[in-house]
Amino acid sequence: MKNKPIAVMSLSGGMDSTGLMLRLLAQGYSVRALSFDYGQKHSIELTRAQMNVVHLQRHGLDVEQRLVDLKSAMSIFNSALTDASIEVPEGHYEQSNMKATVVPNRNAIFSSIVYGYALSLATKHQEPVIISLGVHSGDHAIYPDCRPEFYDSIGASFALGNWDSDLVSFELPYLEHDKAYILRDSLENCESLGLDFDVVFALTNTSYNPDSRGRASGKSGADVERILAFVEIGRKDPVAYVDGWESAREHALKVQTEWSGE
């Protein structure tokens, strides 16, 4: 029997990469996920990622995860996500103050490691391997390293800098889609995989400033974007919010209304 095709991905523990993992599994890939500890203050996402991988494995799904420790390098970067002295901004996810949540060169670093791992698997097995990342259109305004031209460029550079690069290719299925699309896609993939959507997405974290119990604040730009995506598809977000789902929902809708009126 022919082996399953291999997909290597970056698994943050957030809803985008979790949705991507479901998609790859539903498409029949053997998923090899890398999760990165880069000194992020919201490190609860790594715990959630590990919990979700175990949950999927218990359902007989072919996914493996490795944790990559980058704290010694990336925790020195200037970002609200890694520097304890900088507060995580609140508001709409496209506001200019959200640039404080950019981690310099983060996706280039992650992509480089993912590419090296994918190429190692490809040359070891002499089989093509795809790299799949959960970047999406909602990231384009604030995060330059989530834009199509960035991946066109970095993919070409990696190909130039490696032997056997023809064995590795990028597939970014959400690049031109938003978070609501990811959720709808995940609903379909959960159904095909025999999974409970709410159980899977309760084991995710999108909040940049969760409390000590791991509950989402509902106030960061990442929170607001996630909440509005759930509102758009007409579902309650299964993660715990500090002030409860209804309060988080009303806050996000208020932020969206104020942003649209500017």
HUBELPE-V963665 format. One record per residue. N is the residue number from 1. RES is the residue in three letters. SS is DSSP state (H for helix, E for strand, C for the rest). PHI is phi in whole degrees, -180 to 180 (none if undefined). Layout:
# HUBELPE-V963665
N_RES_SS_PHI + N_RES_SS_PHI
This chain:
# HUBELPE-V963665
1_MET_C_none + 2_LYS_C_-68 + 3_ASN_C_-66 + 4_LYS_C_-66 + 5_PRO_C_-67 + 6_ILE_E_-102 + 7_ALA_E_-123 + 8_VAL_E_-104 + 9_MET_E_-142 + 10_SER_E_-97 + 11_LEU_C_-112 + 12_SER_C_-82 + 13_GLY_C_101 + 14_GLY_C_-86 + 15_MET_H_-72 + 16_ASP_H_-70 + 17_SER_H_-71 + 18_THR_H_-67 + 19_GLY_H_-61 + 20_LEU_H_-64 + 21_MET_H_-58 + 22_LEU_H_-62 + 23_ARG_H_-61 + 24_LEU_H_-64 + 25_LEU_H_-65 + 26_ALA_H_-65 + 27_GLN_C_-84 + 28_GLY_C_92 + 29_TYR_C_-83 + 30_SER_E_-88 + 31_VAL_E_-95 + 32_ARG_E_-117 + 33_ALA_E_-105 + 34_LEU_E_-111 + 35_SER_E_-113 + 36_PHE_E_-113 + 37_ASP_E_-95 + 38_TYR_C_-112 + 39_GLY_C_84 + 40_GLN_C_-66 + 41_LYS_C_-68 + 42_HIS_C_-93 + 43_SER_C_-68 + 44_ILE_H_-55 + 45_GLU_H_-63 + 46_LEU_H_-71 + 47_THR_H_-63 + 48_ARG_H_-64 + 49_ALA_H_-61 + 50_GLN_H_-63 + 51_MET_H_-64 + 52_ASN_H_-69 + 53_VAL_H_-62 + 54_VAL_H_-61 + 55_HIS_H_-60 + 56_LEU_H_-69 + 57_GLN_H_-62 + 58_ARG_H_-66 + 59_HIS_C_-92 + 60_GLY_C_79 + 61_LEU_C_-89 + 62_ASP_C_-89 + 63_VAL_E_-141 + 64_GLU_E_-127 + 65_GLN_E_-130 + 66_ARG_E_-126 + 67_LEU_E_-98 + 68_VAL_E_-107 + 69_ASP_E_-90 + 70_LEU_C_-117 + 71_LYS_H_-59 + 72_SER_H_-62 + 73_ALA_H_-95 + 74_MET_H_-84 + 75_SER_C_-70 + 76_ILE_C_-88 + 77_PHE_C_-74 + 78_ASN_C_-85 + 79_SER_C_-159 + 80_ALA_C_-65 + 81_LEU_C_-84 + 82_THR_C_-122 + 83_ASP_C_-102 + 84_ALA_C_-62 + 85_SER_C_-83 + 86_ILE_C_-109 + 87_GLU_C_-76 + 88_VAL_C_-70 + 89_PRO_C_-69 + 90_GLU_E_-116 + 91_GLY_C_129 + 92_HIS_C_-75 + 93_TYR_C_-70 + 94_GLU_C_-103 + 95_GLN_C_-66 + 96_SER_H_-63 + 97_ASN_H_-69 + 98_MET_H_-71 + 99_LYS_H_-63 + 100_ALA_H_-64 + 101_THR_H_-90 + 102_VAL_C_-70 + 103_VAL_C_-102 + 104_PRO_C_-51 + 105_ASN_C_64 + 106_ARG_H_-57 + 107_ASN_H_-70 + 108_ALA_H_-67 + 109_ILE_H_-67 + 110_PHE_H_-60 + 111_SER_H_-63 + 112_SER_H_-64 + 113_ILE_H_-69 + 114_VAL_H_-60 + 115_TYR_H_-64 + 116_GLY_H_-61 + 117_TYR_H_-67 + 118_ALA_H_-62 + 119_LEU_H_-67 + 120_SER_H_-64 + 121_LEU_H_-66 + 122_ALA_H_-64 + 123_THR_H_-74 + 124_LYS_H_-65 + 125_HIS_H_-97 + 126_GLN_C_53 + 127_GLU_C_-136 + 128_PRO_C_-62 + 129_VAL_E_-130 + 130_ILE_E_-100 + 131_ILE_E_-107 + 132_SER_E_-126 + 133_LEU_C_-127 + 134_GLY_C_-91 + 135_VAL_C_-64 + 136_HIS_C_-144 + 137_SER_H_-64 + 138_GLY_H_-65 + 139_ASP_H_-85 + 140_HIS_C_-64 + 141_ALA_C_-66 + 142_ILE_C_-105 + 143_TYR_C_-110 + 144_PRO_H_-60 + 145_ASP_H_-84 + 146_CYS_H_-118 + 147_ARG_C_-92 + 148_PRO_H_-55 + 149_GLU_H_-65 + 150_PHE_H_-65 + 151_TYR_H_-73 + 152_ASP_H_-60 + 153_SER_H_-71 + 154_ILE_H_-70 + 155_GLY_H_-63 + 156_ALA_H_-66 + 157_SER_H_-67 + 158_PHE_H_-62 + 159_ALA_H_-64 + 160_LEU_H_-68 + 161_GLY_C_-94 + 162_ASN_C_-138 + 163_TRP_C_-75 + 164_ASP_C_65 + 165_SER_H_-65 + 166_ASP_H_-67 + 167_LEU_H_-85 + 168_VAL_E_-123 + 169_SER_E_-144 + 170_PHE_E_-89 + 171_GLU_E_-131 + 172_LEU_C_-121 + 173_PRO_C_-67 + 174_TYR_C_-104 + 175_LEU_C_-57 + 176_GLU_C_-108 + 177_HIS_C_-122 + 178_ASP_C_-107 + 179_LYS_H_-66 + 180_ALA_H_-63 + 181_TYR_H_-61 + 182_ILE_H_-61 + 183_LEU_H_-66 + 184_ARG_H_-64 + 185_ASP_H_-62 + 186_SER_H_-68 + 187_LEU_H_-59 + 188_GLU_H_-65 + 189_ASN_H_-71 + 190_CYS_H_-62 + 191_GLU_H_-63 + 192_SER_H_-69 + 193_LEU_H_-93 + 194_GLY_C_73 + 195_LEU_C_-111 + 196_ASP_C_-87 + 197_PHE_H_-53 + 198_ASP_H_-66 + 199_VAL_H_-66 + 200_VAL_H_-64 + 201_PHE_H_-82 + 202_ALA_H_-69 + 203_LEU_C_-95 + 204_THR_C_-130 + 205_ASN_C_-140 + 206_THR_C_-113 + 207_SER_C_-66 + 208_TYR_C_-84 + 209_ASN_C_-138 + 210_PRO_C_-69 + 211_ASP_C_-83 + 212_SER_C_-65 + 213_ARG_C_-95 + 214_GLY_C_84 + 215_ARG_C_-80 + 216_ALA_E_-67 + 217_SER_C_-72 + 218_GLY_C_79 + 219_LYS_C_-114 + 220_SER_E_-68 + 221_GLY_H_-59 + 222_ALA_H_-64 + 223_ASP_H_-59 + 224_VAL_H_-59 + 225_GLU_H_-63 + 226_ARG_H_-64 + 227_ILE_H_-60 + 228_LEU_H_-64 + 229_ALA_H_-67 + 230_PHE_H_-66 + 231_VAL_H_-61 + 232_GLU_H_-62 + 233_ILE_H_-92 + 234_GLY_C_74 + 235_ARG_C_-129 + 236_LYS_C_-81 + 237_ASP_C_-71 + 238_PRO_C_-78 + 239_VAL_C_-74 + 240_ALA_C_-83 + 241_TYR_E_-111 + 242_VAL_C_-53 + 243_ASP_C_-104 + 244_GLY_C_88 + 245_TRP_H_-64 + 246_GLU_H_-62 + 247_SER_H_-66 + 248_ALA_H_-63 + 249_ARG_H_-62 + 250_GLU_H_-64 + 251_HIS_H_-63 + 252_ALA_H_-64 + 253_LEU_H_-65 + 254_LYS_H_-65 + 255_VAL_H_-62 + 256_GLN_H_-64 + 257_THR_H_-64 + 258_GLU_H_-66 + 259_TRP_H_-67 + 260_SER_H_-66 + 261_GLY_C_-85 + 262_GLU_C_-75
